[in-house]
């Protein structure tokens, strides 16, 4: 039996669900193809071609739900998937908050957000790029003695979401990336580091030479890492690590944690939780954005921009329809997550922040996940550089930084304009007034 295209498959799934007695139903489908290559020690190591496809069906019957998925997009495969979802729904518990998002919240103005860009290269051309990237990293310094390899990937896919409100949305997207990781050694031991870039549009990627160069330079800079004694000092998170602070904040605002009363940000709407200069927004409609969408994963229309924190004051939690109903409020169009997060800055460049820090710790790597989302207690392994008189003094490792996120957020003293524009969250370095640093 022939495979249906995504739109046909979605419509057929909803038809089968209706015939099976479902009050409501939704179907999410995806198909894509990609290519990935890795090189190590100046040799091409792997070449992989990817083809994937999936349908996920959820049905709702008397406020009970069942979900099932399959890679089989034939009529028989879809019918079996829907029937499995219907069967599961007979066993699950009743919850009045279950169901599709409200029909009047469905997106109606759908247009192209420039999400799909081909990387028109042959396997030979991709292999030349990945080999060039690793070679550039290895030639940065004779102390670079080994490689974890360089990798390149290119992926394009199509997706469809449809539900029994009559809503149907089709879209295409791409994602391309290039990365490299190498190992350096001296009399004090070995160190590794990496660099990468990722973008929907390959034209916006950093060059293979740039990624290789930065991977090599970052690795060599870590040689001679020292241990330090325990102390309390200012801490500067570089842009890559600063994103984790934003991520912990966003995680604490998710509706699931809020309605379960399992977040340190419970009951904080309209409260000052950060300094006045801290502004955090979501921007779902950015053309070419990493996570742009005109609707969330339930079809609810997204706003062009939404303030999450304004002048340090919490404006909103992050809600889909289910968690919103649990809290007696409206969805913020965040089923499936947040989209294109942007953090304001206080105008300083990276060197200015080092001068403002004066003496303390620059964090360039975090290890482990010692964050308590209920209390906000924070304790993570870290590595980076000790700063003296506003300049890099020496690399440091085997340290732990600790605090409580509630206090850490209030103790942010500056946000750099050295924005890392990779990924869903764009932000600069974040300087904290002080943290507990546990060393040897």
N, C-alpha and C positions, 0 to 999 in steps of 0.2 A: 504494500500500500504506500502511495506517495506521501512525502512529508508536506504539510501545509506551510504556507508562509506565516510569519508571526501574526499578522492581523487576522488572517483566516483562523489560525489556531486559537487566538484569544476569543473571537466571536463564537467559535464552535464550543469552546469550554464553557462560556456563559450560557449558551443554549442548552448544553447537557445538564448544567447545574440547575437551570430553571425547570427542565423536564423532570429532574430528580427530586424536586420539591423544595429547593433552597429558597429562603426568603430573599437573600442577597448573595452575591458572589463577586469575586474579583480575580483577575488573572494577570500575572506579570511574566513576561517572556523576554528572553535574551538569546541572541546568536552572535558569534564573533569568530574572528580568525586572527592569528598572530604568529610572530616569529621571534625567537630568542636565541642568542649566541653568547658563548662565554669563551674567553681566551685566558691562558695561563702560561707563564714562562715562554712568551713569544710563540705559542702554538695555539691554534684553534682547538678547543677542547670539546665543545658541544654545539650542535645546531638542532633546534627543536621547532617543529611546526605545530601550532595549536589550533584546534577547531572545537568550539563548544556551543552548546545550546541547551536551554532549560525552560520549562514552564513551571510556575508555582501557582497553584490554585488554592484560594481560601473561600469557604462557604460559611454562611451564617443562617442558622435555623432556630427560631425561638430563643435568640440571644445565646446560642451555643455555637461554637466554631470548630471547624476541622480544616486542616491544610495538608496538601500533598504536593510532591514535585516529581518531575520526570524529565529525562533527556529525549524521550520519544515524542516527536511532534506529528506523528501520524494520527488519523482519526481514532483508531483503536487505542493508541497510547494515551491520547488526551482523555478519551472516555474512561479508561481505567483509572487515570489520575483523579478525575473529578469524582468518580464513584468511591475511590479511597477516601477523599476528603469528606464526602457525605457520610460515609460509614464512621469516620473518626468523630464527626460532629455528634453522633448519637451517644458517644461515651463521655464527652467533655461536660464540665459543669456549666451551669447557666450563669451568665453575668450580664446584667442590664446595660453595661457600658460597651459591650461588644457590638460590632456592626461596622458597616461602611461609614466613611466620613459623610457629613451631611451633604445632600445633593446640591444645595444652594452655594456650597463652598467650592464646587468644581471649577477648575480653570477653564476659561472660555476663549481667551486670546492667546493662541499658540503660534509661535513663529520660531525661526531658526536662531539659535544662540551661538553659532559658529563653533560647534563642538567636535567636528569631524574633519581631520586632516590626514591625508595619506602621506606615508614616507616612502616615496617611490625609489627604492634601491633594491638591487639584486642581493642574493646571499653573498656573493663575492664582495660587493661593495660594503655590506654590513660587516663582513669579516675583516676587511681592511680597516674600517673605523675602530673596531674593538681592539684589534692588534696595535693600532696606532696609539690608542688611549693608554694601554698598558705599557707600551714601550716608552712613552713620554714620562710616565710615572717612574719607571725603573731608571731612567737616565738622569733623574734629578740629583742624585747623590750616590756615591759609591757605597755608602752604608745601607742603602736599600738592597737587601740580600735575597728577598723572597717576595712572592706575590700570592695573594688570595684570588687574583684574577680580575678581569674586566668583563662586564656584561652589557649587552645591548638588547633592548626589546622593543617591538612595535606591535600594536594591537589596534584593531578596529572592530566595532560591533554595532548591532542594531537592537533596539529594545521597544517593547510595546507594553503599555499598561491599559487595562480596560476593566470596567465594573458595570454592574447591573443598573446603575443610574443612567446608563447610556453614554458614559464618558469613555473616550478612547484617545490615547496619545501615542504617537510614534516618534522615535528619535534615533539619531546615530551619534556615535562618539568614538574618539580615538585616544590612545595614551601611548607615549613613547618615552623611553628612558635610556640613560647611559650612566654606568657607574664603574668605579675602580677602587680596589683596596690592596695596599702593599705593606710589606713588613721591613723594618729597618733594625739594625743591631749595632751596638758598640760594646765597650767593656762593661757597661752597666746592665746589659740585657737587651731584650727585643721589645719593640713597640710596633703597633699597627694603627693605621687610620685609613680614611677613605674620603671620597667625594662623589657626588652624583648630580644629575639633573633630570627632571621629568617635566613633560609638557604635552598638552594635546596637539600642539603644532610643532613639528620637528624643526621648523625654521627658527623657533624661539629657544631651542636647546643651546646650552654652552657647547663649544666645540670639543671634539675628542681630545685635542691637545690641552685645552684649558682644564678639563676634568682630570686628565692624567697629571698635569702639572700640580694642581692643587692637592690631589691625593698624595703625591710624593712630598710636597712641601709640608703638609700637615703631619705626615708620618715622621719625617726627620725632626720636626720641631718638638716632638715628644721624647726624643732621646735624652737620656740623663735625668729622667723624672725622679723627683725626690719625695720622700715622706716628710710630713710636717707635724708639729705638735698640735694638740687640741687648743682651740682658741675660739673667740667670737670676733667676727670681722664682717665688713661689707662683702657682698657677693654679687658678681655680675654674671648673668646667664647670657651666653652668646645667642645670636638670633635663632639658631637651630634648637638649642636647649630651652630658650625662652618660650618656644611653642608649647612645651610640655606644661608650663605654668598656665597658659591659656587653656590647654586641653583639660587640665584638672578643674579649672573654673567651669568650663562648659559641661563637663561630666557631672558636676555637682548641681547643675541647673536642669538636668533632664527630668522629665515628668515622672518617670518610673521611680526614681529616687525620692522625689518630692512627695508623691502620694503615699509612698511607703514610709515616709518620715525617716528616711535613711540618708540624709544629706546635711552637711554643715551649713548649707545655704537655705535651710528650711525657714519660711516666714521672713524672708529678707527682701521681698519686693518693696520698692520705694525706700529702701534703707541704703545709706552710704556704706559700701563695702570695699571701696578702693579710693585712691586719691582723686582729687577733682579733675586732674588732667587725663584720667584714664577713660577712653571712649572705645567701646567694642561694638562692632556692627556686623550684620549678616547682609550679604549682597548677592542674592540668587540670580539676578538677571544680567550679570556681567557677560558681555560677548567674549567667548573664548576662555571663560573662567574655568578653573579646574573642576568645579562642582556646580556649575550653573544649571538651573532648571526653572521652568515656569510653573511647576507644580511639585508637590512632594510625592512620596511613594504611594499616597492614597488618592492622588488627583486634586488635592486642595491647592488652590492658587497661591503662589508665593508672592510676597511683596517685592518691589524692586530693591528696597532696603529696609532693614529693621534694626533698631537700636536695642542692644542687649544690656549694655552698661553705658549710661550717659552722665558725663561729669562725675564719675565715681558712684552713681546711684544705679542700683539694679532695676531694670525696667520690666523684665519679662523672664519667665521660665521657658524651657524648650519642650514643646508639647506636640504630640500627634493627637488624633481624635480620641483614642482610648484613654490616654492619660489625662487629656483635658476633661473628659466626662467624669473620670474619677475625682477630679478636683473641682467639678462644677463650673467649668469655664470653657473657653473656646480654643480650638487647635491653633497653634502658631504656625501651622504649615511646616512642621519639622518631622513628620513621619519620614524615617530614613536618614535623619541627621540634619546638621547645619550645613550651610552652603556659602562658600567664599567669605570666610571670616577675616575682617580687617581690624587691626589695632592702631590707634593713633600713636603719635610719638611726641616727645618734648623738645625735639629739634637738634639734640646733640648727635654728633658722629661717634663712631666707636672709640677713637682716640680721646675725644672729649670725655666720654664715660669713664675711661681708664683714669684720666686725671681726676675726675670727680670721686672715683673710688679711692684713689691714692694708694692705700695699702690694704690688700685683701685678696680675694679669690676670684679668678675668672673660670667659670665652668664651661668646658667644651665637650664633656661626655657625662652621661648619667647612667648608672647601673642599677638594675633591680627595680622593683615596683612597690617600695615601702610607703604607700600613701593610703591612709584610712579615709575613705570617702564619707564616713559618717561623722567623725570628729574633726577631720582636717589635719590630723597629725601626719607629719611629713618627715621621712628619713630615707635618704637614698645614697648609694655609693656614687662617688664622683671622681673625675679627673679633670685636669686643666692646667692653669698656670698661676703661680703666685705673683702678685703685682706689688711692686714697691715704687713709691714716688711717681705713681701714674704710668709706669712702664713694666713690660714683661720682665720678670726677674729670672724665673726658672720654671720648668714644667713640674707638676705635682701629680701624685697618684695615691691610691689606697687610702682615700679619705671618705668620710661620711658627712653630709650636710643635713641639718635637722632644724625643724621649727614646726609651726602650725600654720596651715594655709590661710586661715582667717587673719592672723597677724601678719603673715608674709605679704598678703595682698595690700594690707594697709600700710606696710613699710616699704612699698615700692617708691623710690625717689626719682627715678628717671626711666624713660623709654627711648632707645636710640632710633635714629632715622636710617640705620643700616639694615633695612628690611630684607628679610629672606623671602623671596617671592615664589618659592617652590611650594606646591601642595595647596591644600584647602585653606590653611591659616597663614596669613602674611603678617609678620611682626618683626620688630627690631630687638636689639639686646635689651634686657630688663635688669636694672640695678636695684638691689635691695639694701636697705640701710645696714642690716646685720643679720647673720645667722650663726647658729652653733656649728662649728667645724670640728669634727672628731678625727684626729690623726693617730700617729703612732705614740 
